[in-house]
Structures are given as C-alpha cells and as structure tokens.
Amino acid sequence: MEQYVVDTHALLWYLAGDKRIGNNAKDIIQKCENGEVFIVVPSIVLIESVEVINKKRIIYPIDDLLRYFAENPQFSINALDQNIINSYKDYKCPDPAVNLESHDKIIIVTSLTFNSAPILTRDGKIKKVHPTIW
C-alpha cells in the first residue's frame, strides 16, 4: 500500500475545509480516509496542530482533531521515539544551503523511516530536500 507523511498545514487545511490545500494533497488524504493509502502523522504535527488551533490561526476544535484519528485508524500517529531521535541526530540535510527548522527535520526523518515516503506539504524548504506532494 502506498505510504505518505503529512505536514501540519496539509492536515489542518484539509480538516478545516480550507481552500489553500493543494488538490493532490487533498486527494491523497481522501484516499486515506477510504482506506486506499496509508498516511503517517508525525507526533510533532499534532503538537504543531494544537499550537496553530490555540493561536486561532485555523479554527478547528482540538477535540475533533483527536477524534478524527480515533475514527480513522488508517492514519498512523508516529511517536517521537528513540529511533526518530537517533535519526534526527544523524540526519544531514542534502542541501547545506537549506536551514531546516527542527519540526521540519523531524517530519523528514519520520518520512525516511517509512521508505522516504513523500510528504504532503507546501513547505518550500522541505520541497528542496525531499519528495513532496501538494
């Protein structure tokens, strides 16, 4: 089954019905809801999501966010565990000119642990160093 990793904005914009989400990312999330593909959700994405919602940058109930994953087990929340931390520690960005923020690096490292699954994101820095879909 195809695998993807989702970034914060792709996830929240999809759930909130925001028109800024890319059509390809939206289609893949819908396929995941239908059980056709598998999406990994790095735990840092959930933390960032809570922050974005708390700051009211996106209006979406946090309880609905958590319920969504309980009702859609085809999305897998990936813990920030020792494996991810070791990979994070050892990760070398393929383009030294790209200064990745820690949360973006965690998302990339999570993807690498899932056979370099493409990341659903519009983040320009991630796009420069890893396969993405938007």
GUVEX-996080 format. One line per 3 residues: number of its first residue (from 1); their letters; for each residue x, y, z of N, C-alpha, C. Coordinates in pm, 1 decimal, decimal comma. Atoms other than C-alpha are relative to their C-alpha. Layout:
// residues N
NUM = a = X:Y:Z:X:Y:Z:X:Y:Z ~ ...;
END
This chain:
// residues 134
1 = meq = 85,3:-117,8:0,0:0,0:0,0:0,0:90,1:124,4:0,0 ~ -76,8:-124,2:5,9:126,6:348,1:-83,7:1,3:67,9:136,5 ~ -15,4:-70,0:-126,8:258,0:550,0:210,2:34,8:146,4:-24,5;
4 = yvv = -29,5:-142,7:3,2:273,8:924,0:271,5:19,1:47,7:143,2 ~ -12,1:-66,9:-128,7:367,6:1154,2:556,8:-67,6:135,3:-16,2 ~ 73,7:-125,3:10,6:151,6:1458,7:630,3:64,6:107,5:87,5;
7 = dth = -48,6:-117,3:-72,3:267,8:1804,3:738,4:-119,0:71,7:63,9 ~ 102,9:-66,6:-79,8:73,9:2033,6:971,6:-103,1:73,6:-83,7 ~ 97,0:-78,8:76,0:-82,1:2272,5:721,0:-86,0:-86,1:-90,5;
10 = all = 81,1:88,5:84,8:-191,0:1997,5:485,0:-109,8:-66,3:82,9 ~ 97,7:65,4:-86,6:-361,4:1818,1:771,7:-109,5:96,9:44,4 ~ 99,5:-93,9:-53,1:-531,4:2121,5:924,0:-84,9:63,0:-109,4;
13 = wyl = 78,5:-60,0:107,8:-633,5:2279,6:595,6:-100,1:-99,0:-55,7 ~ 95,2:101,3:44,8:-790,4:1952,4:489,9:-116,8:-10,2:97,6 ~ 104,9:18,8:-100,3:-980,5:1906,3:814,6:-91,9:120,7:11,2;
16 = agd = 79,2:-122,0:-13,2:-1095,6:2268,2:824,9:-69,1:38,9:-130,3 ~ 61,2:-32,3:128,4:-1201,6:2264,4:459,2:56,2:126,3:-62,1 ~ -65,4:-120,8:50,7:-955,8:2542,7:377,6:39,4:-19,5:-146,3;
19 = kri = -27,0:9,6:144,0:-919,7:2611,0:5,4:147,8:9,9:-34,9 ~ -143,4:-11,3:27,7:-543,8:2663,9:39,7:68,2:-135,8:-15,5 ~ -63,2:131,6:13,7:-478,6:2289,1:49,8:15,9:-34,2:-147,4;
22 = gnn = -24,1:42,8:137,3:-324,9:2154,3:-266,8:-92,7:-113,3:-39,5 ~ 93,6:103,4:47,8:-552,5:1938,0:-479,6:56,7:-140,6:12,3 ~ -60,4:133,2:-8,5:-306,0:1647,7:-488,3:5,2:-49,0:144,5;
25 = akd = -2,8:37,0:-141,6:-262,1:1651,2:-110,3:-140,5:-35,1:48,1 ~ 139,3:24,9:-38,2:-638,4:1669,8:-64,2:-46,4:-136,6:-51,1 ~ 38,7:128,5:58,0:-691,3:1373,9:-297,4:60,8:-117,7:76,4;
28 = iiq = -66,3:108,8:-72,1:-437,3:1161,2:-109,4:-61,6:-18,4:138,0 ~ 63,8:12,8:-131,8:-594,1:1239,3:229,1:-137,2:-66,3:-14,0 ~ 129,4:64,9:23,5:-934,2:1143,4:87,2:18,3:-149,0:-28,5;
31 = kce = -28,0:141,5:26,3:-783,5:818,0:-42,1:32,6:-74,1:129,2 ~ -30,1:62,0:-129,1:-652,1:750,8:306,5:-128,1:-23,7:78,6 ~ 128,3:18,0:-68,6:-997,2:806,3:454,1:-76,1:-119,7:-55,9;
34 = nge = 67,3:112,8:66,0:-1122,4:547,3:203,5:77,9:-131,0:14,4 ~ -79,2:120,3:-20,9:-851,2:300,4:308,2:85,2:-41,1:-117,7 ~ -75,8:33,5:120,8:-669,4:317,2:-25,5:150,0:23,7:14,8;
37 = vfi = -140,9:-29,2:-25,3:-338,7:458,2:104,0:19,3:13,7:151,3 ~ -36,3:-7,8:-141,7:-159,1:487,4:437,4:71,1:133,5:22,7 ~ -64,9:-127,3:-31,7:-66,0:823,6:593,5:55,3:-5,8:141,5;
40 = vvp = -67,3:-9,8:-128,1:185,2:862,7:873,4:-10,5:144,6:47,5 ~ 10,9:-132,4:-60,7:125,6:1156,3:1107,8:107,8:9,0:108,2 ~ -101,6:-15,2:-104,9:444,8:1252,7:1293,5:-61,0:69,6:121,6;
43 = siv = 57,8:-59,2:-121,1:362,2:1336,4:1654,1:24,9:150,0:7,6 ~ -26,9:-144,5:-0,1:524,0:1678,7:1606,3:-107,7:74,9:-78,1 ~ 107,8:-62,2:76,8:248,9:1753,2:1351,2:-122,2:22,7:88,9;
46 = lie = 113,0:-19,3:-91,9:-14,0:1701,0:1619,5:29,3:111,6:100,4 ~ -37,1:-107,2:-92,7:175,1:1925,6:1861,3:-12,4:135,8:-69,2 ~ 12,3:-124,9:76,0:204,0:2194,8:1594,7:-146,3:33,8:-27,3;
49 = sve = 142,2:-22,0:27,2:-164,4:2150,0:1511,5:-69,7:61,7:120,5 ~ 58,3:-55,4:-122,2:-263,5:2214,7:1871,0:42,0:145,8:16,4 ~ -48,4:-138,3:-11,2:-46,6:2528,8:1871,8:-72,1:92,2:-97,8;
52 = vin = 67,2:-81,3:102,4:-198,9:2659,0:1548,3:-145,6:24,3:38,7 ~ 140,7:-13,5:-41,2:-551,5:2592,9:1675,2:-11,2:91,4:122,0 ~ 4,3:-83,6:-119,8:-479,3:2750,7:2014,9:23,4:147,5:-31,3;
55 = kkr = -26,6:-138,9:40,0:-347,0:3063,1:1842,7:-107,4:53,8:-93,8 ~ 114,5:-35,2:85,4:-667,9:3067,1:1635,8:41,4:38,4:-142,6 ~ -41,4:-20,5:139,4:-474,4:3067,9:1306,5:-87,0:-81,9:-93,9;
58 = iiy = 97,3:84,4:70,0:-708,6:2791,9:1196,2:-106,9:-33,7:103,1 ~ 109,8:30,1:-90,6:-1048,8:2744,4:1350,7:-42,1:-145,2:-21,6 ~ 36,0:141,5:4,8:-1096,5:2375,8:1423,4:8,8:-51,8:143,5;
61 = pid = -1,9:47,7:-138,4:-1187,0:2209,9:1755,3:107,2:-108,5:22,8 ~ -105,5:96,8:-30,9:-893,5:2023,5:1911,1:-58,7:-138,1:27,3 ~ 61,6:130,4:-27,4:-1126,2:1750,0:2036,0:-40,8:-70,5:-129,0;
64 = dll = 34,5:59,6:129,5:-1244,8:1696,5:1677,8:124,0:-54,3:-69,6 ~ -126,4:45,8:57,5:-881,8:1665,8:1565,3:36,2:-136,7:57,8 ~ -35,5:126,5:-64,9:-816,1:1390,9:1818,4:-101,1:-110,1:-32,4;
67 = ryf = 104,9:96,1:35,0:-1148,9:1220,0:1743,8:20,0:-50,9:-143,3 ~ -22,0:36,8:139,9:-1063,6:1221,5:1372,7:94,7:-119,3:-10,1 ~ -96,6:109,7:7,4:-763,2:997,0:1432,1:-51,8:-126,1:67,3;
70 = aen = 60,7:117,3:-64,3:-956,8:769,8:1665,7:-96,7:-69,3:-96,5 ~ 98,1:54,6:94,1:-1219,0:724,5:1391,7:60,9:-41,7:-133,4 ~ -66,6:30,4:126,7:-967,7:688,0:1107,4:133,8:-68,6:25,6;
73 = pqf = -124,0:70,0:-37,0:-712,3:421,7:1206,7:96,1:-21,6:-117,0 ~ -90,8:12,7:113,5:-567,9:418,0:855,3:105,5:111,6:0,6 ~ -102,6:-99,3:-26,6:-378,5:728,9:969,0:78,2:-51,2:120,5;
76 = sin = -81,7:52,3:-109,1:-88,2:621,9:1188,8:79,2:113,8:63,7 ~ -76,7:-100,8:-71,4:43,4:860,7:1451,5:132,9:-62,3:39,8 ~ -133,4:53,1:-24,7:417,4:807,4:1470,4:64,9:76,7:115,3;
79 = ald = -57,3:-60,6:-119,9:577,2:870,9:1808,9:139,5:55,7:-24,6 ~ -136,1:-53,3:-2,7:885,3:1078,3:1865,2:78,7:-89,6:94,7 ~ -64,7:101,3:-82,0:1072,0:773,7:1988,8:152,1:2,4:-19,3;
82 = qni = -146,6:4,8:6,0:1437,7:676,2:2025,7:49,8:-14,9:-143,5 ~ -39,4:18,1:139,4:1456,4:567,6:1661,2:-1,9:133,6:-74,8 ~ 9,9:-130,9:66,5:1337,0:908,5:1537,6:106,6:94,7:54,4;
85 = ins = -101,7:-88,6:-60,3:1567,0:1089,5:1781,9:138,9:-33,3:-52,6 ~ -130,4:38,3:55,1:1868,9:889,1:1664,1:13,2:42,2:-145,8 ~ -2,6:-41,7:140,8:1779,3:952,6:1301,4:12,4:151,2:-11,0;
88 = ykd = -7,4:-147,1:-3,0:1729,9:1322,6:1379,0:143,1:44,1:28,8 ~ -137,1:-34,0:-40,5:2070,1:1338,7:1546,6:97,5:-21,1:-115,5 ~ -93,2:36,8:106,8:2240,4:1174,7:1247,9:-34,6:60,4:-136,3;
91 = ykc = 45,5:-50,3:130,0:2044,5:1349,1:970,0:89,7:113,6:-49,3 ~ -76,1:-105,0:68,0:2248,9:1556,5:727,7:-82,8:46,3:-118,6 ~ 80,4:-54,8:108,9:2049,5:1783,4:500,0:77,4:-11,9:-130,9;
94 = pdp = -70,4:16,6:127,8:2135,4:1703,2:136,4:39,4:132,3:-65,7 ~ -34,9:-132,4:53,2:2149,4:2077,0:59,2:40,3:88,7:117,5 ~ -46,6:-78,8:-114,2:2366,3:2266,0:309,7:-53,5:143,3:2,2;
97 = avn = 54,2:-135,9:5,4:2209,0:2592,5:194,2:-140,3:7,9:61,3 ~ 135,3:4,0:-56,5:1870,4:2481,6:331,7:11,3:-15,4:151,7 ~ -2,8:1,3:-146,4:1834,0:2563,7:700,5:-136,1:-47,2:51,7;
100 = les = 126,2:59,2:-44,6:1562,5:2328,5:823,7:-25,9:30,9:147,3 ~ 40,2:-15,0:-138,9:1371,4:2407,2:1140,4:-15,7:-140,1:59,4 ~ 0,6:132,0:-65,2:1363,4:2125,4:1396,4:-125,3:-80,3:-32,7;
103 = hdk = 122,5:76,0:29,2:998,1:2033,1:1331,5:0,0:-52,7:-143,4 ~ -8,0:47,7:137,9:1059,3:2009,8:956,6:97,7:-116,6:-12,0 ~ -98,3:108,0:0,5:1364,7:1794,3:1015,8:-61,3:-128,2:58,4;
106 = iii = 65,8:117,3:-58,8:1157,6:1560,7:1238,1:-96,4:-62,2:-101,0 ~ 93,6:50,5:100,9:896,2:1530,1:962,5:76,4:-74,2:-109,9 ~ -81,6:66,1:103,5:1165,0:1445,6:705,3:56,1:-131,6:52,7;
109 = vts = -56,7:121,8:-58,5:1332,2:1194,5:935,9:-107,8:-106,8:16,4 ~ 111,0:95,8:-9,3:994,5:1031,6:1000,9:-26,0:-61,3:-136,6 ~ 21,6:51,4:134,9:945,6:1001,9:626,4:108,5:-99,4:-39,4;
112 = ltf = -110,5:88,6:34,7:1288,3:843,4:586,4:-15,8:-137,1:65,0 ~ 21,2:129,2:-66,0:1191,0:571,9:836,3:-113,4:-78,8:-65,8 ~ 106,6:65,7:76,1:894,6:492,9:608,5:35,5:0,3:-148,7;
115 = nsa = -46,9:16,4:138,5:1096,8:428,0:292,2:-3,4:129,6:-79,9 ~ -2,5:-131,9:65,6:1129,9:800,2:212,0:-134,4:35,4:-62,4 ~ 134,9:-31,1:48,7:754,6:836,9:172,5:-9,9:148,5:-32,3;
118 = pil = 18,9:-141,8:31,9:655,1:1162,5:0,3:-75,7:70,3:113,0 ~ 63,0:-80,0:-105,0:548,3:1439,6:235,8:-105,6:89,7:-62,9 ~ 106,8:-89,3:44,8:215,7:1617,8:185,4:25,4:135,5:64,0;
121 = trd = -37,1:-131,0:-52,8:335,9:1976,1:224,0:19,2:99,9:-112,5 ~ -35,8:-106,3:93,1:378,0:2309,3:54,7:124,8:72,7:47,7 ~ -118,2:-61,5:-59,4:681,2:2394,5:270,2:115,8:3,0:-99,8;
124 = gki = -104,6:-17,5:99,9:947,4:2534,5:39,1:132,3:-62,9:36,9 ~ -126,9:59,3:-42,6:1242,7:2416,6:246,0:-4,0:-151,7:-12,3 ~ 11,6:145,8:11,6:1117,1:2060,2:264,1:2,8:-40,7:-147,0;
127 = kkv = 4,3:32,0:143,4:1046,9:2063,9:-111,0:138,7:-2,1:-63,4 ~ -135,2:-5,9:55,5:1412,2:2147,3:-176,7:82,8:-123,9:30,8 ~ -86,7:109,6:-44,6:1543,1:1839,1:2,4:-67,4:-136,3:9,1;
130 = hpt = 72,1:127,6:-14,0:1274,7:1568,9:-1,9:-119,5:-2,8:-95,4 ~ 117,8:8,3:86,3:996,5:1441,3:-232,9:-125,8:45,6:74,1 ~ 123,4:-52,3:-59,0:671,0:1624,5:-166,9:-113,4:-7,7:-101,2;
133 = iw = 119,3:-6,2:84,0:319,2:1635,2:-298,8:-84,8:114,1:53,7 ~ 91,2:-105,8:-39,2:96,1:1938,0:-293,9:-112,6:10,7:-99,7;
END
